[in-house]
Amino acid sequence: MTQSSPTFTIAEVGPAAQRIVANIEHVIAGKYDVIRLGVTVLLAEGHLLIEDVPGVGKTTFAKPSLVPSTARSAAIHALTPDLLPAM
């Protein structure tokens, strides 16, 4: 048996997304555009590739803040230069 997704009206999506963004901003400060993009991708059931320098909170954003905010599962794949094949 498959689990059905909750149904939202267009009028409900905006406020729900704002609540998710506000919840994540309690954990990650100063990355509003990244958080908003992440929530947009999540609501669209898409995939998100986060690229940035080490130590700016990519994993903190993805795993403990974005996933619990929506009760969904996620897989995180860290692709660092030492894991990539030599050229």
N, C-alpha and C positions, 0 to 999 in steps of 0.2 A: 504494500500500500504506500503510495507516495504522499508526502506531506505537502499540503497546499500553502502557498504564501498568503499572508494577510493582504486584503484588498484595501487600498486607500483611494480617496477621491483626490483630484488635483488640488483642491483647497486644503487638504490635510497634509500633503507632502511637504510643502514649504515650512510650516511650523514644526513638523516632525524633524526635518533636516536641521533646522535651527537649534532644536533641543539637543540633537546628537552633536553638532558642532560645539555648542556651549559645554556639553559634558566633556568632550575631548580637550577643550581649552583649559579645563581644570588641571589637566595632566601636562599638556604641551603648551608653552607660552610663546607667542611671537611668530607663529607659523600659520596664521589664519588662512592664507591662500592655499597652502598645502592641505590643511585640514578640510577646507571646503571642497577642494578637488577630490580628496580621498572619499569623502562622504558621497559626492556625486557619483563617483565610480562604483561605490558600494551599492547605492540605490539602483544604479543601472545594471547591477550584477555583472560588472566588467572586471578587468584585471588592471592592476596598478603597479608600475615600475617606479620605485623611488630611488633617484640617484642624487647623491650629495657627498660631501667630504665626511670622513669618519668623525663620530662623536657629536652629531647634531640631532640625534633622537629618532632616526628612521625606524629602528626596531621598537622603540618605546611608543612611537606613533602607531605602527601597524598592529602589533600584537596586543599589548595590554589595554590600549585605549580604544582603537577602532572596532575590534572584534567584540568585546563585551558590550559596547554601546548598542549593538544590534543583535546580539544573541546568535551570531553566525559563526561558522568555522572558517579558518584560513590557513594557508600554508605559506611559510616564509622561506625563501631560498636566498641565502646570502652568496653572492657571486663576487668574491674579492679577487684581486689580481693573482694571488698565490694559488687560487683554485682553477684558473683558466689555463689552457694549454699554451706552451711556448710557441712562438712564431718563428 
